[in-house]
Each structure stands twice: as structure tokens, then as C-alpha cells.
């Protein structure tokens, strides 16, 4: 039925493995795929071709307005599905326009999860019909802003040469949805210093807020700000 037989689950390992949704996902994957790997980080780019599908545990996240840049990059090349989320945690149209293949909520029935994973594995999408319809109606006006992570993007040096190394690091983390506290911990700097770099980045990129700065970063992250650490 499938040409490949491996699935990868990105999870924080803090989710409830005893929840009905998580159990159903695992049992369904075991029925469809011959090999399943679970880890808290996405595989290195050189190892991703070994997997037919990537499932992202979204229980600890709120991606209603902003999807992490590393997942957008992943979804542009591979089948990526979000699961174990509440309805209010994500915007399906945003996922669809960012090349995700589907989403499964915590309330999803076992038969729907099985049916959805089978269809996604064969190249179909698993979103609500009304979401696909709305996305289709909007596609001509918004497609350009959601396809800006193209690997062959041409950069103007003036767009980024004025950013310091630390500002690039802060922008990179912002694009992945990190809070100021997480940025401070990651870079071993104070919250005040994070804010200083953040305001400077706002000014240098003509961004008015975190979302605009993240969108700016996602246009350049595959070339300017390496996703791989």
C-alpha cells in the first residue's frame, strides 16, 4: 500500500501517553507503518528522507497565529501532520496554506484518525472541507506570502547586513515561537537584553510586532538564519 514504511513523531515526551488520542495515533501508525521513531527534535536534514510522514505533537503549543519556522520548512518537503491539539490551538487554514497535510484534534474519533492517516499517506489532505474551500478562494491573494520560504530565494544584502549576530539569533528563535524567557535561557542572557535586541530588530526590519518580525524571518530563515543548530 505504501512505498515507504517509516513514521516520525515529534513529541516533548511530556504529553499524556495515556490519553485516548495519543493511544489511537500510536496504534494506527503501528498498523500502517513498519517503523516508528519518537523524539523531541526533528531529525537532521540528511536523515529526513527515511520517513514517509512526520507527526507533530501540538499539545504544548498554541499556533493559532504563528507556526514555527522549522515546521514550515519541513512541511514544504515532507508530509507533516499536527495532532493531539485542541480546536482553539490552531488555525486550519494557516496550516493548509503552509503546506501541512492535516490535523487531528484530541476529540477525533479512532476511525477518523485511521481514515485520515491512510488518506494522507496516499497523498490526500485531511482538513475540514470548508477550510479547504476558504483557502482555495483566498489562494490567489495570499499564496505569495506563504510560499516565501523557497530555497532559491534571492536576498538583497541590504535586508540583513545591518543585523548583528545576536539579533539574528533572537529573530531565529522568535520565528520558532519562542517567548522572551525561553530566548533568554537559550542564549544565556537577561530578559532585558532580549527586549533590547528585539526592539532593535523591530526597527531594522520595519516590523511593528513579534508576528511581523517572525514573518520577516520566515522569508529569509532557510538562507539567512539556519534552522539546523
TORPA-300174 format. One record per residue: residue number from 1; chain; x, y, z of N, C-alpha, C in turn. Coordinates in Angstrom, 3 decimals, padded with zeros to 6 digits. Each point is the difference from the previous one (the first is absolute). Example, Ala and Ser with C-alpha at 12.3 -4.5 7.8 and 13.67 -1.06 7.14 Angstrom:
BEGIN
resi | chain | nc1 | nc2 | nc3 | cac1 | cac2 | cac3 | cc1 | cc2 | cc3
1 | A | 013.190 | -005.690 | 007.800 | -000.890 | 001.190 | 000.000 | 000.900 | 001.200 | 000.000
2 | A | -000.350 | 001.050 | -000.720 | 000.820 | 001.190 | 000.060 | -000.770 | 001.090 | 000.730
# end
This chain:
BEGIN
resi | chain | nc1 | nc2 | nc3 | cac1 | cac2 | cac3 | cc1 | cc2 | cc3
1 | A | 000.823 | -001.206 | 000.000 | -000.823 | 001.206 | 000.000 | 000.853 | 001.250 | 000.000
2 | A | 001.101 | 000.010 | 000.778 | 000.873 | 001.156 | 000.090 | 001.390 | -000.359 | -000.493
3 | A | 000.646 | 000.928 | -000.683 | 001.349 | -000.233 | -000.492 | 001.016 | 000.081 | 001.136
4 | A | -000.267 | 000.831 | 000.975 | 000.874 | 000.114 | 001.162 | -000.742 | -000.549 | 001.213
5 | A | 000.738 | -000.307 | 001.040 | -000.663 | -000.622 | 001.148 | 000.514 | 000.546 | 001.323
6 | A | 000.355 | 001.287 | 000.021 | 000.512 | 000.592 | 001.233 | -000.741 | 001.287 | 000.333
7 | A | -000.259 | 000.203 | 001.279 | -000.657 | 001.215 | 000.462 | 000.805 | 000.575 | 001.154
8 | A | 000.002 | 001.330 | 000.105 | 000.718 | 000.676 | 001.073 | -000.981 | 000.839 | 000.803
9 | A | 000.084 | -000.104 | 001.327 | -000.862 | 000.786 | 000.880 | 000.866 | 000.960 | 000.802
10 | A | -000.251 | 001.285 | -000.159 | 000.696 | 001.008 | 000.801 | -000.870 | 000.300 | 001.215
11 | A | 000.500 | -000.299 | 001.174 | -000.754 | 000.209 | 001.219 | 000.924 | 000.505 | 001.097
12 | A | -000.548 | 000.749 | 000.914 | 000.791 | 000.511 | 001.111 | 000.240 | -001.061 | 001.058
13 | A | -000.636 | -001.147 | -000.167 | 000.065 | -001.092 | 000.970 | -000.659 | 000.378 | 001.324
14 | A | -000.710 | 001.137 | 000.019 | -000.736 | 000.426 | 001.184 | -001.499 | -000.136 | -000.211
15 | A | -000.395 | -000.385 | -001.217 | -001.420 | -000.181 | -000.295 | -000.514 | -001.257 | 000.690
16 | A | -001.291 | -000.081 | 000.121 | -000.589 | -001.159 | 000.661 | -000.082 | -001.169 | -000.969
17 | A | 000.878 | -000.965 | 000.163 | -000.004 | -001.165 | -000.867 | -001.209 | -000.900 | 000.286
18 | A | -000.704 | 000.314 | 001.058 | -001.165 | -000.807 | 000.350 | -001.298 | 000.624 | -000.510
19 | A | 000.110 | 001.159 | -000.649 | -001.206 | 000.623 | -000.531 | -000.507 | -000.818 | -001.179
20 | A | -001.297 | 000.050 | -000.220 | -000.603 | -000.800 | -001.059 | 000.572 | 000.366 | -001.358
21 | A | 000.169 | 001.301 | -000.271 | 000.494 | 000.445 | -001.297 | 001.404 | -000.518 | -000.262
22 | A | 000.860 | 000.114 | 001.000 | 001.394 | -000.431 | -000.173 | 000.058 | -001.504 | -000.239
23 | A | -000.775 | -000.742 | 000.761 | -000.015 | -001.452 | -000.150 | -000.483 | -000.414 | -001.381
24 | A | -001.034 | 000.655 | -000.480 | -000.546 | -000.319 | -001.320 | 001.018 | 000.300 | -001.096
25 | A | 000.676 | 001.145 | 000.122 | 001.019 | 000.364 | -000.987 | 001.085 | -001.077 | -000.067
26 | A | 000.512 | -000.412 | 001.135 | 001.069 | -000.989 | 000.036 | -000.448 | -001.344 | -000.575
27 | A | -001.197 | -000.442 | 000.388 | -000.495 | -001.282 | -000.504 | -000.246 | 000.055 | -001.506
28 | A | -000.490 | 001.146 | -000.468 | -000.256 | 000.153 | -001.435 | 001.303 | -000.005 | -000.775
29 | A | 000.991 | 000.698 | 000.487 | 001.301 | 000.031 | -000.665 | 000.613 | -001.400 | -000.045
30 | A | -000.147 | -000.747 | 001.084 | 000.532 | -001.356 | 000.042 | -000.679 | -000.897 | -001.024
31 | A | -001.260 | 000.288 | -000.275 | -000.746 | -000.801 | -000.969 | 000.363 | 000.348 | -001.439
32 | A | 000.423 | 001.259 | -000.222 | 000.270 | 000.463 | -001.359 | 001.477 | -000.071 | -000.351
33 | A | 000.860 | 000.355 | 000.949 | 001.430 | 000.095 | -000.272 | 000.779 | -001.100 | 000.712
34 | A | 001.113 | -000.370 | -000.610 | 000.811 | -001.056 | 000.581 | 000.961 | 000.485 | 001.052
35 | A | 000.332 | 001.290 | -000.024 | 000.976 | 000.532 | 000.944 | -000.455 | 001.360 | 000.487
36 | A | 000.071 | 000.224 | 001.306 | -000.399 | 001.274 | 000.594 | 001.103 | 000.469 | 000.934
37 | A | 000.381 | 001.266 | -000.144 | 000.997 | 000.575 | 000.899 | -000.591 | 001.219 | 000.677
38 | A | 000.326 | 000.188 | 001.273 | -000.492 | 001.143 | 000.761 | 001.177 | 000.743 | 000.601
39 | A | -000.035 | 001.329 | -000.077 | 001.055 | 000.813 | 000.587 | -000.545 | 001.399 | 000.232
40 | A | 000.717 | 000.791 | 000.777 | -000.439 | 001.362 | 000.302 | 000.490 | 001.003 | -001.031
41 | A | 000.863 | -000.423 | -000.895 | 000.503 | 000.890 | -001.055 | -000.159 | -000.663 | -001.357
42 | A | -000.156 | 000.821 | -001.013 | -000.126 | -000.500 | -001.369 | 001.346 | -000.552 | -000.455
43 | A | 000.009 | -001.088 | -000.747 | 001.273 | -000.568 | -000.466 | 000.812 | 001.005 | -000.820
44 | A | 001.309 | -000.211 | -000.025 | 000.868 | 000.828 | -000.831 | -000.460 | -000.097 | -001.447
45 | A | 000.227 | 001.047 | -000.751 | -000.487 | 000.068 | -001.382 | 000.459 | -001.190 | -000.837
46 | A | 001.181 | -000.537 | 000.279 | 000.516 | -001.135 | -000.758 | -000.725 | -001.300 | 000.316
47 | A | -000.752 | -000.034 | 001.087 | -000.670 | -001.235 | 000.424 | -001.504 | 000.025 | -000.261
48 | A | -000.521 | 001.116 | -000.452 | -001.452 | 000.131 | -000.120 | -000.605 | -000.833 | -001.122
49 | A | 000.796 | -000.283 | -001.021 | -000.514 | -000.779 | -001.119 | -000.370 | -001.423 | 000.367
50 | A | 000.395 | -000.443 | 001.172 | -000.315 | -001.366 | 000.424 | -001.438 | -000.144 | 000.472
51 | A | -000.708 | 001.128 | 000.158 | -001.357 | -000.042 | 000.550 | -001.034 | 000.416 | -001.033
52 | A | -001.103 | -000.718 | 000.022 | -001.086 | 000.284 | -000.930 | -000.907 | 001.093 | 000.529
53 | A | -000.054 | 000.159 | 001.304 | -000.903 | 000.974 | 000.600 | 000.559 | 000.466 | 001.343
54 | A | -000.231 | 001.278 | 000.324 | 000.420 | 000.572 | 001.280 | -001.252 | 000.446 | 000.755
55 | A | -000.170 | -000.486 | 001.206 | -001.118 | 000.412 | 000.843 | 000.525 | 000.873 | 001.127
56 | A | -000.585 | 001.185 | 000.146 | 000.461 | 000.965 | 000.978 | -001.015 | 000.105 | 001.137
57 | A | 000.441 | -000.331 | 001.189 | -000.865 | 000.095 | 001.176 | -000.135 | 001.480 | 000.375
58 | A | -001.213 | 000.527 | -000.107 | -000.215 | 001.418 | 000.260 | -000.661 | 000.301 | 001.328
59 | A | -000.010 | -000.959 | 000.906 | -000.741 | 000.177 | 001.255 | 000.557 | 001.111 | 000.874
60 | A | 001.285 | 000.302 | -000.134 | 000.640 | 000.993 | 000.866 | 000.087 | 001.378 | -000.671
61 | A | -000.621 | 000.149 | -001.166 | 000.205 | 001.221 | -000.781 | -001.308 | 000.663 | -000.409
62 | A | 000.097 | 001.282 | -000.304 | -001.120 | 000.756 | -000.550 | 000.483 | 000.653 | -001.288
63 | A | -000.404 | -000.589 | -001.139 | 000.465 | 000.476 | -001.298 | -001.141 | 000.623 | -000.802
64 | A | -000.898 | 000.696 | 000.707 | -001.134 | 000.630 | -000.668 | 000.461 | 001.069 | -000.982
65 | A | 000.981 | 000.815 | 000.389 | 000.447 | 001.115 | -000.840 | 001.352 | -000.235 | -000.658
66 | A | 000.845 | -000.820 | 000.614 | 001.366 | -000.140 | -000.500 | 000.472 | -001.440 | 000.106
67 | A | 000.449 | -000.551 | -001.114 | 000.532 | -001.356 | -000.034 | 001.519 | 000.073 | 000.023
68 | A | 000.674 | -000.822 | 000.814 | 001.458 | 000.028 | 000.044 | 000.623 | -000.166 | -001.386
69 | A | 001.034 | 000.773 | -000.272 | 000.621 | 000.017 | -001.321 | 000.601 | -001.346 | -000.383
70 | A | 000.537 | -000.741 | 000.986 | 000.617 | -001.276 | -000.349 | -001.044 | -001.001 | -000.490
71 | A | -001.222 | 000.103 | 000.520 | -001.059 | -000.899 | -000.456 | -000.501 | 000.399 | -001.387
72 | A | -000.014 | 001.297 | -000.282 | -000.389 | 000.459 | -001.331 | 000.988 | -000.524 | -001.033
73 | A | 001.288 | 000.092 | 000.313 | 001.029 | -000.514 | -000.899 | -000.172 | -001.505 | -000.216
74 | A | -000.299 | -000.729 | 001.073 | -000.189 | -001.446 | -000.087 | -001.201 | -000.336 | -000.875
75 | A | -001.107 | 000.739 | 000.198 | -001.236 | -000.288 | -000.728 | 000.110 | 000.302 | -001.496
76 | A | 000.935 | 000.826 | -000.393 | 000.167 | 000.305 | -001.417 | 000.605 | -001.167 | -000.775
77 | A | 000.606 | -000.949 | 000.736 | 000.667 | -001.118 | -000.673 | -000.567 | -001.371 | 000.363
78 | A | -000.682 | -000.101 | 001.144 | -000.468 | -001.303 | 000.465 | -001.450 | 000.075 | 000.464
79 | A | -000.613 | -001.165 | 000.162 | -001.342 | -000.064 | 000.566 | 000.097 | 000.306 | 001.493
80 | A | -000.710 | 001.025 | 000.449 | 000.044 | 000.396 | 001.408 | -001.430 | 000.133 | 000.521
81 | A | -000.254 | -000.609 | 001.136 | -001.339 | -000.003 | 000.599 | 000.106 | 000.459 | 001.452
82 | A | -000.904 | 000.857 | 000.405 | -000.072 | 000.442 | 001.386 | -001.054 | -000.836 | 000.714
83 | A | 000.278 | -000.416 | 001.235 | -000.980 | -000.805 | 000.733 | 000.043 | 000.332 | 001.486
84 | A | -000.992 | -000.536 | 000.723 | -000.085 | 000.161 | 001.448 | -000.192 | 001.471 | 000.397
85 | A | -000.833 | 000.719 | -000.742 | -000.231 | 001.418 | 000.268 | -001.483 | 000.274 | 000.261
86 | A | -000.257 | 001.103 | 000.672 | -001.368 | 000.474 | 000.207 | -000.407 | 000.871 | -001.190
87 | A | -001.300 | 000.141 | -000.199 | -000.508 | 000.763 | -001.143 | 000.519 | 001.431 | -000.026
88 | A | 000.105 | 000.615 | 001.189 | 000.382 | 001.410 | 000.049 | 001.506 | 000.218 | -000.109
89 | A | 000.778 | -001.061 | -000.095 | 001.455 | 000.133 | -000.019 | 000.578 | 000.269 | -001.388
90 | A | -000.757 | -000.299 | -001.045 | 000.537 | 000.136 | -001.352 | -001.026 | 000.636 | -000.930
91 | A | 000.502 | 000.549 | -001.089 | -000.833 | 000.493 | -001.096 | 000.239 | -000.936 | -001.172
92 | A | -001.013 | -000.768 | -000.379 | 000.161 | -000.996 | -001.061 | 000.408 | 000.635 | -001.328
93 | A | -000.579 | 001.153 | -000.313 | 000.348 | 000.639 | -001.271 | 001.466 | 000.406 | -000.030
94 | A | 000.502 | 000.452 | 001.135 | 001.405 | 000.366 | 000.101 | 000.888 | -001.225 | -000.219
95 | A | -000.383 | -001.127 | 000.603 | 000.750 | -001.237 | -000.203 | -000.028 | -000.421 | -001.463
96 | A | -001.164 | 000.053 | -000.595 | -000.160 | -000.415 | -001.395 | 000.856 | 000.840 | -000.938
97 | A | -000.035 | 001.310 | 000.197 | 000.758 | 000.894 | -000.869 | 001.504 | -000.100 | 000.236
98 | A | 000.380 | -000.582 | 001.124 | 001.424 | -000.216 | 000.281 | 000.419 | -001.435 | -000.292
99 | A | -000.788 | -000.683 | -000.848 | 000.366 | -001.309 | -000.564 | -000.134 | -001.179 | 000.957
100 | A | -000.657 | 000.181 | 001.140 | -000.270 | -001.150 | 000.859 | -001.018 | -000.899 | -000.688
101 | A | 000.011 | -001.277 | 000.345 | -000.881 | -000.961 | -000.662 | -001.261 | -000.323 | 000.780
102 | A | -000.038 | 000.410 | 001.283 | -001.209 | -000.262 | 000.757 | 000.177 | 000.284 | 001.477
103 | A | -001.111 | -000.110 | 000.723 | 000.023 | 000.223 | 001.446 | -001.015 | -000.934 | 000.651
104 | A | 000.381 | -000.572 | 001.155 | -000.891 | -000.848 | 000.782 | -000.132 | 000.595 | 001.402
105 | A | -001.225 | 000.269 | 000.396 | -000.252 | 000.589 | 001.307 | -000.117 | -001.087 | 001.067
106 | A | 000.110 | 000.415 | 001.249 | -000.098 | -000.955 | 001.105 | -001.352 | -000.703 | 000.008
107 | A | -001.002 | 000.660 | -000.553 | -001.351 | -000.559 | -000.001 | -000.266 | -000.922 | -001.190
108 | A | 000.984 | -000.196 | -000.877 | -000.214 | -000.795 | -001.215 | -000.317 | -001.456 | 000.336
109 | A | -000.946 | -000.565 | -000.724 | -000.377 | -001.397 | 000.193 | 001.060 | -000.912 | -000.605
110 | A | 000.126 | -001.212 | 000.548 | 001.024 | -000.934 | -000.455 | -000.128 | -000.298 | -001.486
111 | A | -001.233 | -000.203 | -000.470 | -000.188 | -000.326 | -001.415 | 000.395 | 001.158 | -000.912
112 | A | -000.208 | 001.241 | 000.477 | 000.382 | 001.163 | -000.797 | 001.524 | 000.144 | -000.070
113 | A | 000.676 | -000.297 | 001.098 | 001.461 | 000.059 | 000.006 | 000.577 | -001.026 | -000.965
114 | A | -000.525 | -001.218 | 000.049 | 000.490 | -001.038 | -000.902 | -000.252 | 000.388 | -001.453
115 | A | -001.222 | 000.427 | -000.295 | -000.342 | 000.383 | -001.359 | 000.869 | 001.168 | -000.479
116 | A | 000.194 | 000.987 | 000.889 | 000.784 | 001.165 | -000.371 | 001.451 | -000.328 | -000.286
117 | A | 000.628 | -000.821 | 000.849 | 001.406 | -000.362 | -000.205 | 000.194 | -000.812 | -001.276
118 | A | -000.940 | -000.879 | -000.291 | 000.083 | -000.779 | -001.238 | -000.072 | 000.931 | -001.204
119 | A | -000.932 | 000.949 | 000.030 | -000.158 | 000.912 | -001.125 | 001.199 | 000.926 | -000.154
120 | A | 000.505 | 000.490 | 001.121 | 001.180 | 000.866 | -000.057 | 001.185 | -000.775 | -000.566
121 | A | 000.149 | -001.246 | 000.389 | 001.102 | -000.828 | -000.478 | -000.059 | -000.223 | -001.504
122 | A | -001.201 | 000.081 | -000.560 | -000.155 | -000.188 | -001.448 | -000.084 | 001.323 | -000.760
123 | A | 000.307 | 001.111 | 000.690 | 000.106 | 001.278 | -000.691 | -001.154 | 000.966 | 000.178
124 | A | -001.009 | -000.369 | 000.796 | -001.129 | 000.899 | 000.210 | 000.226 | 000.907 | 001.205
125 | A | -000.879 | 000.998 | 000.151 | 000.039 | 000.908 | 001.140 | -001.100 | -000.374 | 000.991
126 | A | 000.208 | 000.341 | 001.271 | -001.006 | -000.295 | 001.013 | -000.330 | 001.273 | 000.775
127 | A | -000.856 | 000.820 | -000.615 | -000.507 | 001.222 | 000.612 | -001.507 | 000.051 | -000.234
128 | A | -000.668 | 000.857 | 000.765 | -001.435 | 000.177 | -000.203 | -000.252 | 000.540 | -001.409
129 | A | -001.058 | -000.454 | -000.637 | -000.287 | 000.419 | -001.371 | -000.155 | 001.509 | -000.123
130 | A | -000.630 | 000.623 | 000.994 | -000.203 | 001.433 | -000.074 | 001.323 | 000.749 | 000.088
131 | A | 000.960 | -000.577 | 000.699 | 001.327 | 000.616 | 000.104 | 000.705 | -000.052 | -001.348
132 | A | -000.055 | -001.148 | -000.658 | 000.616 | -000.136 | -001.314 | -000.661 | 000.942 | -000.998
133 | A | -001.323 | 000.132 | 000.096 | -000.730 | 000.889 | -000.903 | 000.410 | 001.452 | 000.201
134 | A | 000.095 | 000.428 | 001.272 | 000.398 | 001.376 | 000.283 | 001.427 | 000.254 | -000.449
135 | A | 000.875 | -000.972 | 000.225 | 001.393 | 000.156 | -000.409 | 000.105 | 000.119 | -001.508
136 | A | -000.800 | -000.777 | -000.707 | 000.005 | 000.067 | -001.463 | -000.448 | 001.373 | -000.476
137 | A | -001.012 | 000.558 | 000.651 | -000.496 | 001.322 | -000.384 | 001.017 | 001.103 | 000.277
138 | A | 000.836 | -000.217 | 001.014 | 000.989 | 001.015 | 000.392 | 001.357 | -000.177 | -000.663
139 | A | 000.216 | -001.140 | -000.635 | 001.341 | -000.387 | -000.402 | 000.681 | 001.005 | -000.933
140 | A | -000.739 | 000.602 | -000.907 | 000.618 | 000.916 | -000.952 | 000.550 | 001.253 | 000.667
141 | A | -000.641 | 000.404 | 001.099 | 000.431 | 001.231 | 000.657 | 001.036 | -000.220 | 001.094
142 | A | 000.057 | -001.232 | 000.545 | 000.922 | -000.226 | 001.119 | 001.135 | -000.970 | -000.289
143 | A | -000.061 | -000.694 | -001.141 | 000.990 | -001.047 | -000.260 | 001.421 | 000.524 | 000.032
144 | A | 000.219 | 001.194 | -000.507 | 001.365 | 000.521 | -000.063 | 000.612 | 000.178 | 001.382
145 | A | -000.819 | 000.392 | 000.991 | 000.535 | 000.214 | 001.339 | 000.275 | -001.299 | 000.729
146 | A | -000.628 | -001.096 | -000.446 | 000.203 | -001.275 | 000.665 | 000.970 | -000.908 | -000.748
147 | A | 000.528 | 000.456 | -001.126 | 000.953 | -000.808 | -000.746 | 001.367 | 000.636 | 000.001
148 | A | 000.217 | 000.903 | 000.947 | 001.226 | 000.781 | 000.015 | 001.197 | -000.717 | 000.600
149 | A | -000.192 | -001.262 | 000.404 | 001.128 | -000.740 | 000.554 | 000.737 | -000.795 | -001.070
150 | A | -000.215 | 000.375 | -001.263 | 000.636 | -000.718 | -001.094 | 001.510 | -000.017 | 000.161
151 | A | 000.599 | -001.150 | -000.247 | 001.435 | -000.120 | 000.207 | 000.810 | 000.832 | -000.974
152 | A | -000.581 | 000.332 | -001.146 | 000.757 | 000.777 | -000.973 | -000.319 | 001.489 | 000.101
153 | A | -000.470 | 000.438 | 001.177 | -000.325 | 001.404 | 000.187 | 001.241 | 000.868 | -000.186
154 | A | -000.166 | 001.137 | -000.656 | 001.098 | 000.925 | -000.224 | -000.043 | 001.087 | 001.048
155 | A | 001.080 | 000.138 | 000.745 | 000.048 | 000.973 | 001.074 | 000.734 | 001.256 | -000.422
156 | A | -000.497 | 001.106 | 000.500 | 000.698 | 001.270 | -000.153 | 000.855 | 000.180 | 001.246
157 | A | 001.297 | 000.174 | -000.178 | 000.897 | 000.082 | 001.148 | -000.418 | 001.092 | 000.966
158 | A | -000.589 | 001.068 | -000.522 | -000.417 | 001.106 | 000.859 | -001.091 | -000.413 | 000.971
159 | A | -000.697 | -001.110 | -000.294 | -001.088 | -000.450 | 000.865 | 000.501 | -000.599 | 001.310
160 | A | 001.246 | -000.452 | 000.020 | 000.451 | -000.706 | 001.191 | 001.405 | 000.347 | 000.488
161 | A | 000.784 | 000.733 | -000.781 | 001.389 | 000.253 | 000.406 | 000.091 | 000.870 | 001.256
162 | A | -001.055 | 000.768 | 000.285 | 000.030 | 000.893 | 001.157 | -000.401 | -000.701 | 001.297
163 | A | -000.373 | -001.273 | -000.067 | -000.349 | -000.752 | 001.201 | 001.254 | -000.570 | 000.654
164 | A | 000.072 | 000.097 | 001.322 | 001.124 | -000.591 | 000.716 | -000.230 | -001.505 | 000.140
165 | A | 001.053 | -000.721 | 000.359 | -000.107 | -001.445 | 000.181 | -001.018 | -000.340 | 001.079
166 | A | -000.008 | 000.761 | 001.088 | -000.939 | -000.244 | 001.087 | -001.433 | 000.293 | -000.422
167 | A | -000.190 | 001.054 | -000.786 | -001.341 | 000.324 | -000.495 | -000.519 | -001.109 | -000.904
168 | A | 000.879 | -000.578 | -000.814 | -000.413 | -001.102 | -000.864 | -000.430 | -001.207 | 000.840
169 | A | 000.723 | -000.248 | 001.084 | -000.356 | -001.118 | 000.868 | -001.365 | 000.222 | 000.644
170 | A | -000.258 | 001.220 | 000.451 | -001.293 | 000.331 | 000.601 | -001.116 | -000.140 | -001.027
171 | A | 000.234 | 000.500 | -001.206 | -001.014 | -000.084 | -001.062 | -000.282 | -001.457 | -000.353
172 | A | 001.046 | -000.786 | -000.067 | -000.163 | -001.425 | -000.299 | -000.920 | -000.670 | 001.016
173 | A | 000.201 | 000.284 | 001.278 | -000.812 | -000.600 | 001.054 | -001.424 | 000.542 | -000.003
174 | A | -000.147 | 001.286 | -000.301 | -001.337 | 000.593 | -000.126 | -000.779 | -000.716 | -001.095
175 | A | 000.674 | -000.295 | -001.099 | -000.663 | -000.661 | -001.129 | -000.465 | -001.401 | 000.349
176 | A | 000.573 | -000.582 | 001.047 | -000.419 | -001.328 | 000.439 | -001.004 | 000.060 | 001.146
177 | A | -000.463 | 001.223 | 000.308 | -001.039 | 000.154 | 001.011 | 000.492 | 000.088 | 001.420
178 | A | 001.289 | 000.240 | 000.203 | 000.554 | 000.051 | 001.349 | -000.404 | 001.277 | 000.728
179 | A | -000.252 | -000.114 | 001.296 | -000.310 | 001.155 | 000.833 | 001.299 | 000.699 | 000.398
180 | A | -000.118 | 001.209 | 000.577 | 001.200 | 000.722 | 000.451 | 000.774 | -000.804 | 001.038
181 | A | -000.717 | -000.654 | 000.904 | 000.666 | -000.789 | 001.036 | 000.785 | -001.163 | -000.599
182 | A | -000.594 | -000.670 | -000.991 | 000.684 | -001.123 | -000.635 | 001.216 | 000.475 | -000.793
183 | A | -000.137 | 001.174 | -000.627 | 001.132 | 000.557 | -000.742 | 001.137 | 000.317 | 000.962
184 | A | -000.344 | 000.589 | 001.130 | 001.012 | 000.348 | 000.994 | 000.728 | -001.249 | 000.490
185 | A | -000.747 | -001.064 | 000.276 | 000.607 | -001.249 | 000.458 | 000.886 | -000.614 | -001.078
186 | A | -000.495 | 000.009 | -001.244 | 000.735 | -000.606 | -001.104 | 001.311 | 000.725 | -000.274
187 | A | -000.027 | 001.330 | 000.052 | 001.185 | 000.788 | -000.324 | 000.804 | 000.397 | 001.223
188 | A | -000.500 | -000.383 | 001.193 | 000.683 | 000.314 | 001.254 | 000.178 | 001.509 | 000.189
189 | A | -001.079 | 000.728 | -000.225 | -000.008 | 001.448 | 000.190 | -001.218 | 000.374 | 000.834
190 | A | -000.080 | 001.244 | 000.455 | -001.118 | 000.438 | 000.830 | -001.224 | 000.330 | -000.848
191 | A | -001.164 | 000.031 | 000.639 | -001.224 | 000.386 | -000.702 | 000.123 | 001.423 | -000.544
192 | A | 000.633 | 000.874 | 000.755 | 000.181 | 001.382 | -000.445 | 000.830 | 000.056 | -001.286
193 | A | 001.053 | -000.810 | -000.058 | 000.838 | -000.029 | -001.203 | -000.772 | -000.548 | -001.194
194 | A | -000.846 | -000.987 | 000.254 | -000.843 | -000.531 | -001.074 | -000.880 | 001.103 | -000.567
195 | A | -000.641 | 000.772 | 000.879 | -000.868 | 001.090 | -000.445 | 000.785 | 001.031 | -000.800
196 | A | 001.235 | 000.297 | 000.430 | 000.831 | 000.969 | -000.717 | 000.273 | -000.482 | -001.420
197 | A | 000.408 | -001.266 | -000.137 | 000.256 | -000.561 | -001.335 | -001.286 | -000.053 | -000.832
198 | A | -001.103 | -000.298 | 000.679 | -001.281 | -000.131 | -000.684 | -000.444 | 001.345 | -000.574
199 | A | 000.076 | 001.060 | 000.793 | -000.394 | 001.322 | -000.480 | 000.912 | 000.473 | -001.124
200 | A | 001.281 | -000.327 | 000.101 | 000.925 | 000.355 | -001.064 | -000.349 | -000.737 | -001.293
201 | A | -000.365 | -001.280 | 000.147 | -000.391 | -000.798 | -001.167 | -001.291 | 000.534 | -000.625
202 | A | -000.952 | 000.431 | 000.857 | -001.218 | 000.618 | -000.520 | 000.342 | 001.164 | -000.927
203 | A | 000.875 | 000.852 | 000.486 | 000.354 | 001.210 | -000.745 | 000.721 | -000.331 | -001.303
204 | A | 000.949 | -000.923 | 000.067 | 000.817 | -000.322 | -001.166 | -000.764 | -000.772 | -001.079
205 | A | -001.071 | -000.678 | 000.390 | -000.780 | -000.777 | -000.969 | -001.347 | 000.647 | -000.318
206 | A | -000.199 | 001.212 | 000.546 | -001.275 | 000.705 | -000.212 | -001.196 | -000.829 | 000.444
207 | A | 000.167 | -000.702 | 001.124 | -001.081 | -000.817 | 000.556 | -000.641 | 000.725 | 001.183
208 | A | -001.307 | -000.112 | 000.109 | -000.723 | 000.682 | 001.074 | -000.219 | -000.890 | 001.216
209 | A | 000.123 | -001.313 | -000.163 | -000.252 | -000.915 | 001.106 | 000.695 | -001.335 | -000.263
210 | A | -000.185 | -000.937 | 000.912 | 000.674 | -001.295 | -000.088 | -000.450 | -000.803 | -001.218
211 | A | -001.285 | 000.074 | -000.312 | -000.513 | -000.753 | -001.140 | 000.622 | 000.498 | -001.299
212 | A | 000.075 | 001.329 | -000.168 | 000.600 | 000.550 | -001.216 | 001.485 | -000.342 | -000.078
213 | A | 000.686 | 000.020 | 001.149 | 001.413 | -000.354 | 000.015 | 000.183 | -001.474 | -000.360
214 | A | -000.869 | -000.848 | 000.525 | 000.082 | -001.426 | -000.321 | -000.271 | -000.243 | -001.472
215 | A | -000.966 | 000.713 | -000.553 | -000.291 | -000.134 | -001.429 | 001.194 | 000.443 | -000.838
216 | A | 000.659 | 001.075 | 000.437 | 001.205 | 000.459 | -000.690 | 001.063 | -001.097 | 000.046
217 | A | 000.189 | -000.584 | 001.179 | 001.017 | -001.043 | 000.163 | -000.303 | -001.213 | -000.856
218 | A | -001.278 | -000.360 | -000.091 | -000.375 | -001.183 | -000.767 | 000.205 | 000.184 | -001.497
219 | A | 000.132 | 001.244 | -000.449 | 000.340 | 000.242 | -001.405 | 001.457 | -000.308 | -000.270
220 | A | 000.824 | 000.129 | 001.032 | 001.439 | -000.119 | -000.198 | 000.654 | -001.137 | 000.782
221 | A | -000.754 | -000.664 | 000.838 | 000.619 | -000.918 | 000.956 | 000.722 | -001.170 | -000.667
222 | A | -000.509 | -000.493 | -001.136 | 000.633 | -001.142 | -000.633 | 001.344 | 000.369 | -000.616
223 | A | 000.245 | 001.305 | -000.188 | 001.255 | 000.428 | -000.599 | 000.858 | 000.769 | 000.999
224 | A | -000.629 | 000.910 | 000.719 | 000.740 | 000.884 | 000.898 | 000.172 | -000.569 | 001.401
225 | A | -001.066 | -000.554 | 000.547 | 000.017 | -000.491 | 001.371 | -000.150 | -001.506 | -000.003
226 | A | 001.078 | -000.765 | 000.064 | -000.079 | -001.458 | -000.112 | -000.902 | -000.613 | 001.057
227 | A | -000.910 | -000.861 | -000.449 | -000.914 | -000.671 | 000.911 | 000.723 | -001.058 | 000.811
228 | A | 000.969 | -000.664 | -000.612 | 000.736 | -001.036 | 000.715 | 000.960 | 000.642 | 000.982
229 | A | -000.024 | -000.480 | 001.236 | 000.918 | 000.527 | 001.003 | 001.312 | -000.749 | -000.069
# end
